[in-house]
Amino acid sequence: EEVAAETGAKPAEVDFRFPMEQKLSWPMVGEIVMKYSMDKTVLFETLGQYRYNPAVIIGGTVGDGVKAPANSLVKEVGSNMEIGTYMVLNIGDGYEITLGQLENLNFKEGDAVEAGVVLGTLASPSIYYSAEGPSLFMKLTKDGESVDPMNFLAS
């Protein structure tokens, strides 16, 4: 608190409730390259395999800004071979958003983020998505189970 008083900084106040009727903002502008599909398998071109897809894949250009779809708390920042650098956002009420294939992140674990703020930029595609091109991986879960983000995104 002393540092905050000295610098004029104050803790971010963010509302972490996510009512069902609320819509998420699109994290970036782009076409859906691959739809969410947990009831049937879809072709992952790069892998040459049919798999279930727990996310939507939004096409873009390397360097495009990726914004927070809702008020959130950064739960995790990491990297893996499938979705590259990613960020998990806790948006409240058991909902979490995982955004993958990112770079130039502006936030770290524990940071509060307001909807619409640029989280980072779109990276080159991981080896799992090279045929799909630069694209944002967006997965929405409710209590750990994936749900179709398209049902929650503003139209």
N, C-alpha and C positions, 0 to 999 in steps of 0.2 A: 504494500500500500504506500510505503514511503517513496518508492521509485515512481509509482503512478502519480503521486502528488507532485514530485519534482519534475516529471516530464510532461505532465498534463494528460498522459495517457490514462484511459479508463478501460476496465474490462468490457469486452463486447457483450451486449445484452441481446440475445437471440432467442426467439420463440421456437422451441423444439417440438411443438405439437404438430402432428400431421393429420388433420381431419380428412376423412375419406372423400369429402366433396371438394377438397382443395386440389388444384391441378399443379403439376410440376411445370416449371419453365423448361424449354428445350435447352440443353447444355451448349449446343452449337447448331448452326444452320447447315443442313445437308440432307441428302436423300438416304432413305433406309436401304442399306446394302444387303442386310440379312435381317429377317424378322425373328422375333421371339418365337420359339416353337418347342414346347415341352410335351406336346401330345403326339407329335410325330417327328421323325428325323428330317433334317434338311441337309443339302449338300454344302459342305465346307470346301470350296473350290481349291484352296491352297493345299489342303490335306488329301483331297481326292476321296473324302469319306463322307458318309451320311452320319450325322450326329444330332443329338438334341441341342438346342441353343437356348440357354437360360437368360439371354440378353438381346438387346437390339444393337445392331451395328450401323452406325451413322457415318456415311462417307464424308470426306472433307479434304482439306489441303494441309500439308505439313505447315505448322505455324499458326493455324486457326486458333483463336481464343476459345477455351472451354470454360463455361460459366457454371456456377453452382445452381442446380435446378430448384433448390429450396433452402430456407434457413437450415443450417446444419452445424454439426460438430465433426471435425476431422477425426475419425476413429483410428484410421490406419493409413500409412503410406508405405508402399513396398514395390517390388518388382518381381516378375516371373517370366518364364519363356513364352507363355501363351499370350498374356495381355500386356506385357512390358511393364512400364512404370504405371502404377495405379494408385487411386485414392478411394478409400471407403468413407462415405459420409453418413453419419447417423442423423436422420431427419425427424426422429421421434416416433412415438407410438409403435415401436417395433419395426419401423421401416428403415432400411439402409440402401444406399445407392453406391455401386462400385463403378467407377469410371476408369477405363484402362486405355493404354496407348498414349500416355501423356508425357510431357517433358516441361522443363522450365516452371516447375511448381512454385506457387506463391505462398503456400501454406504448409504447415507441418502438423503432425499428430497433436491433438489437444486444442487446436485453434477453432474458434467460433467463426462461422462464415455466413454472410447474408446472401440471400437469393440474388442471382444476377452478377455477383462478383466473379471476376476472372480467376479461375483456379490455377491455370497453366495453359499450355498450348498443345496442340495435336502433334504427336511424334510420327516418325516414319513407322510403317506397319511392322508388327512383330513377325517372326517367321511363320506363325500360324495364320496370318492374314495377308501375306504378301500379294496374292492374286486379287484380293479384294481392294487393295490399295490403302492409302492413308484413311483410317476410320476409327471412330470412337466406339469403344466397348462400353455399353451402359446396361448394367444389371440392377434390378430393383428386387429387394427381398422384403418379406414381411415375416417376422419371427423366424428368420433363417431359411424360409422357403421362397424360391424365386416366383415372381409374379410378372405378368406382362406389363412393361413400362408404358406401352401405348395406351393402356386403359387409364393412365394417370397423367399423361402429358397434355398440356393445353393444346387445343386444336388451332 
